[in-house]
């Protein structure tokens, strides 16, 4: 979306989150919100009734929230320069230089588009422009102070600190916003145009991953492919698009191109943009990461070029080298933590601390995975009695937020992801990789369709795209889509991005786990 007040995982992502989790439709940006919000109970709370002239205006105060965090962050990092003494430069001149650096940094950020959604979902571009804004502040500081900037380490340290602080701040803000959206807040209402099978896939993705921030509130087309659409406002033609958008307080339109003719697509875009609705187009490129799609205009028309996916020998060798080095260092660093966890588990119920379980790995070959035991001794025998609390309703996996089989110590080591550390030995043995699909159980694999079985063309991983983007989601659809997305778009660079995003994600997960749960009055 192109609004200055709108916002993919990091999440995301894509590329959020971190990483770009959705190749055919970018995730909501840091500052996206509809004209109203959805309460945790699910009721729509309108902030203002839209009109035909202003139906596309977003709200929610997210930009103000982000500015309220970034302004003091920039000020704090640059004020440090005013405290540090520089020989031959007066205190007053240093303070003026600090003020100039702050103003230039803060002014450069909106000028560089850092509050536009189309940039915020592209983490690499966002990071590079944050760096440009901070470097502009550093150059200003050096010019006002009158010293060569390369000779002042304090300037370099302050600029680097400002870049790092803003990157961490934006990542934390995105994580907070993702949590809020999962609770029903700050979502953008959209009208989906097109109702073929591709539209069903897109709707399932958005519906199963509320953290993306989209809520389909209306449908244009024949809703025969999806029973859930019968509950939504609907019109068979685009003549009712604007009325549905106003009625549902939607601020955007999602066009599924495979369901429409070229003329219909043109009419939808013209009608929507004329009345202030944001337009996003889903081209139907299922399973293609954004990094493989290039904009290559032909005779002024918007053509797209798809880069071929390759797995070269050097990339496979690099992946194995990263696995061995990373797992080896990880085992050495985590050894004291494993020892403490081992002692705590033994004291808790006097049972074995190490848990062994058969999983399916590369080429569908079984192997034994190692984990720190976090459940009761009879956990496997009692799983059939827990079907009523299984949150996974659209696939074979089991997920229960409040699993009664988890022990007291198990809850702690799970929140800190300590139970996963022994899998590093599987990585050293060559049965797993640091990054890859989750190792599945044999009974789960028996229910996978032929396409999903392709996930076993690569080694399972300790962490991965699904683990980062949708681990807390009960949707099997998200599990399936993200595993295949990783498989079809794997690269060493993607692995490094996932590894870099794993550490802060684990920290954030631990903080959420130990945060007191609010009680309703």
Residue pairs with C-beta under 8 A, 6 or more apart in sequence:
1 29
1 32
1 117
1 118
1 188
1 252
1 278
1 280
2 116
2 117
2 118
2 278
3 32
3 56
3 58
3 116
3 117
3 278
4 63
4 110
4 115
4 116
5 31
5 58
5 59
5 62
5 63
5 115
6 28
6 29
6 31
6 32
6 33
6 58
6 116
6 117
6 188
6 278
7 28
7 29
7 30
7 31
7 32
7 62
7 117
7 120
7 121
7 177
7 213
8 14
8 15
8 16
8 17
8 18
8 20
8 21
8 22
8 26
8 27
8 28
8 29
8 120
8 121
8 212
9 16
9 17
9 18
9 19
9 21
9 27
9 174
9 178
9 468
9 469
9 501
10 16
10 17
10 18
10 19
10 123
10 171
10 174
10 175
10 468
10 501
10 504
10 505
11 17
11 18
11 19
11 21
11 27
11 174
11 175
11 178
11 211
11 212
11 468
11 469
12 18
12 19
12 20
12 21
12 27
12 121
12 174
12 178
12 211
12 212
12 469
13 19
13 20
13 21
13 27
13 123
13 468
13 469
13 501
14 20
14 21
14 22
14 23
14 26
14 27
14 121
14 123
14 290
15 121
15 122
15 123
15 124
15 289
15 290
15 291
15 497
16 27
16 121
16 123
16 174
17 123
17 171
17 174
17 468
17 469
17 501
17 505
18 123
18 171
18 174
18 468
18 497
18 501
19 123
19 465
19 468
19 469
19 494
19 497
19 498
19 501
20 26
20 27
20 121
20 122
20 123
20 289
20 290
20 291
21 27
21 212
21 465
21 469
21 470
21 482
21 485
22 205
22 212
23 285
23 286
23 287
23 288
23 289
23 290
23 292
23 293
23 485
23 489
24 202
24 282
24 283
24 284
24 285
24 286
24 288
25 202
25 205
25 206
25 254
25 280
25 282
26 118
26 121
26 280
26 290
27 121
27 212
27 213
28 117
28 121
28 181
28 187
28 188
28 212
28 213
28 214
29 116
29 117
29 118
29 119
29 120
29 121
30 62
30 66
30 117
30 120
30 170
30 173
30 174
30 177
31 58
31 62
31 63
31 66
31 115
31 117
31 120
32 58
32 62
32 117
32 186
32 188
32 213
33 58
33 59
33 60
33 61
33 62
33 186
33 187
33 188
33 213
34 58
34 59
34 60
34 186
34 187
34 188
34 189
34 215
34 249
34 250
34 251
35 46
35 47
35 48
35 50
35 55
35 57
35 58
35 59
35 189
35 249
35 251
36 44
36 45
36 46
36 47
36 48
36 59
36 189
36 249
37 44
37 45
37 47
37 60
37 184
37 185
37 186
37 187
38 44
38 45
38 184
38 185
38 187
38 215
39 45
39 184
39 185
40 183
40 184
40 185
41 184
42 184
44 249
46 249
47 59
47 60
48 59
49 249
50 57
50 245
50 246
50 249
50 251
51 246
52 242
52 246
52 275
53 275
53 276
54 276
55 242
55 245
55 246
55 249
55 250
55 251
55 275
55 276
55 277
56 251
56 252
56 275
56 276
56 277
56 278
57 251
57 276
58 188
58 251
60 186
62 177
62 186
63 115
65 173
66 115
66 170
66 173
69 169
69 173
70 106
70 109
70 166
70 169
71 106
73 162
73 165
73 166
73 169
74 102
74 105
74 106
74 137
74 162
74 166
75 102
76 165
77 158
77 161
77 162
77 165
78 98
78 101
78 102
78 105
78 137
78 141
78 158
78 162
79 98
79 102
80 154
80 158
80 161
81 94
81 97
81 98
81 101
81 141
81 154
81 155
81 158
82 91
82 94
82 95
82 98
84 154
86 94
86 145
86 147
86 152
86 154
88 147
89 145
89 146
89 147
93 144
93 145
93 146
94 145
96 144
97 140
97 141
97 142
97 144
97 145
98 141
100 140
100 141
100 144
101 137
101 138
101 140
101 141
101 144
101 158
102 137
104 136
104 137
104 140
105 133
105 134
105 136
105 137
105 162
108 132
108 133
108 136
108 137
109 115
109 129
109 130
109 133
112 129
112 132
112 133
113 119
113 129
114 120
114 126
114 129
114 130
114 133
119 125
119 126
119 129
120 126
120 170
122 290
126 170
127 167
130 163
130 166
130 167
130 170
131 163
134 159
134 160
134 162
134 163
134 166
135 159
137 159
137 162
138 149
138 155
138 156
138 158
138 159
139 149
141 149
141 155
141 158
142 148
142 149
142 152
142 155
143 149
145 152
149 155
149 156
168 504
171 504
172 508
175 505
175 508
177 186
177 213
178 211
179 211
179 512
180 186
181 187
181 210
181 211
181 212
181 213
182 210
182 211
182 472
184 210
186 213
187 210
187 213
187 214
187 215
188 213
188 214
188 215
188 250
188 251
188 252
189 215
189 217
189 248
189 249
189 250
189 251
189 252
190 214
190 215
190 216
190 217
190 250
190 251
190 252
190 253
190 254
190 280
191 216
191 217
191 218
191 219
191 220
191 241
191 244
191 245
191 248
191 250
191 252
191 253
191 254
191 277
192 199
192 202
192 203
192 216
192 218
192 219
192 220
192 253
192 254
192 256
193 220
193 221
193 238
193 241
193 253
193 254
193 255
193 256
193 259
193 260
193 268
194 220
194 221
194 255
194 256
194 257
194 258
194 259
194 260
195 219
195 220
195 221
195 222
195 223
195 224
195 225
195 226
195 229
195 256
195 259
196 221
196 225
196 256
196 258
196 259
197 225
198 256
198 258
198 259
198 282
198 284
198 286
199 221
199 225
199 226
199 256
199 259
200 225
200 226
201 286
202 254
202 256
202 282
203 216
203 226
203 228
203 229
204 477
205 212
205 477
205 478
205 481
206 212
206 214
206 215
206 216
207 216
207 228
208 394
208 473
208 475
208 477
208 478
209 469
209 470
209 473
209 475
209 478
211 470
211 473
214 254
216 232
216 254
217 232
217 233
217 244
217 248
217 249
217 250
218 232
218 233
218 234
218 235
218 244
218 245
218 247
218 248
218 250
219 229
219 232
219 233
219 234
219 235
220 234
220 235
220 236
220 237
220 238
220 240
220 241
220 244
220 268
221 234
221 236
221 259
222 236
223 229
223 230
223 232
223 234
233 244
233 247
233 248
234 244
235 241
235 243
235 244
238 264
238 267
238 268
238 271
241 253
241 268
241 271
241 272
242 271
242 275
242 277
244 250
245 251
245 253
245 275
245 277
250 277
251 277
251 278
252 277
252 278
252 279
252 280
253 268
253 272
253 277
253 278
253 279
253 280
254 280
254 281
254 282
255 265
255 268
255 269
255 279
255 280
255 281
255 282
256 282
256 284
257 265
257 281
257 282
257 283
257 284
258 284
260 268
265 281
268 279
269 279
272 278
272 279
273 279
283 304
285 293
285 304
285 306
287 484
287 485
287 488
287 489
288 306
288 488
288 489
289 485
289 488
289 489
289 494
291 307
291 489
291 491
292 306
292 307
292 308
292 309
292 489
293 304
293 305
293 306
293 307
294 304
294 305
294 306
294 307
295 302
295 303
295 304
295 305
296 303
296 304
296 305
297 303
309 488
309 489
309 490
311 490
315 491
315 492
318 492
319 433
319 492
319 495
320 430
322 434
322 492
322 495
322 496
322 499
323 427
323 428
323 433
323 434
324 427
324 428
326 427
326 434
326 499
327 424
327 425
327 427
327 428
327 434
328 428
330 421
330 424
331 421
331 424
331 425
331 428
334 418
334 421
334 424
337 418
337 421
338 372
338 418
338 421
338 422
341 353
341 372
341 409
341 413
341 418
341 419
342 353
342 354
342 372
344 409
344 412
344 413
345 351
345 353
345 372
345 373
345 407
345 409
345 410
345 413
346 353
348 407
348 408
348 409
349 376
349 377
349 407
351 373
351 377
352 373
353 372
353 373
354 370
354 371
354 372
354 373
354 422
355 370
355 371
355 372
355 373
355 374
355 375
356 368
356 369
356 370
357 368
357 369
357 371
357 441
358 366
358 367
358 368
358 369
358 441
358 442
359 366
359 367
359 368
359 369
359 439
359 440
359 441
359 442
359 460
360 366
360 367
360 439
360 440
360 441
360 442
360 445
360 456
360 460
361 367
361 431
361 432
361 439
361 456
361 459
361 460
362 431
362 456
362 457
362 458
362 459
362 460
363 456
363 457
364 445
364 453
364 456
366 442
367 426
367 431
367 439
369 423
369 426
369 431
369 432
369 439
370 422
370 423
370 425
370 426
371 419
371 420
371 422
371 423
372 413
372 418
372 419
372 421
372 422
373 410
373 419
374 406
374 407
374 409
374 410
374 411
374 413
374 414
374 419
375 403
375 405
375 406
375 407
375 410
376 382
376 405
376 407
379 405
382 405
383 398
383 405
386 398
386 400
386 403
386 404
386 405
389 400
389 402
389 403
390 398
390 399
390 400
391 399
391 400
391 401
391 474
392 398
392 399
392 474
392 475
392 476
393 474
394 475
394 476
394 477
395 447
395 476
395 477
395 479
395 480
396 443
396 444
396 447
396 448
396 476
397 444
397 476
397 479
399 474
406 414
410 419
411 513
412 418
413 419
414 513
415 509
415 510
415 513
415 514
416 506
416 510
417 506
417 509
417 510
420 462
423 432
423 462
424 462
426 432
427 433
427 434
427 462
430 459
431 459
432 439
432 459
432 460
432 461
432 462
433 458
433 459
433 460
433 461
433 462
434 461
434 462
434 463
434 495
434 499
435 461
435 462
435 463
435 464
435 494
435 495
435 498
435 499
436 458
436 459
436 460
436 461
436 464
436 486
437 455
437 458
437 460
437 461
437 464
437 466
437 483
437 486
437 487
438 460
438 461
438 464
438 466
438 467
438 479
438 483
439 460
440 448
440 455
440 460
445 453
445 456
448 455
451 484
452 480
452 483
452 484
454 484
454 487
455 483
455 484
455 487
457 487
458 487
458 490
461 467
463 498
463 499
463 502
464 482
464 483
464 486
464 498
465 482
465 483
465 485
465 486
465 494
465 498
466 478
466 479
466 482
466 483
466 486
467 502
468 498
468 501
468 502
468 505
469 478
469 482
470 478
470 479
470 482
486 494
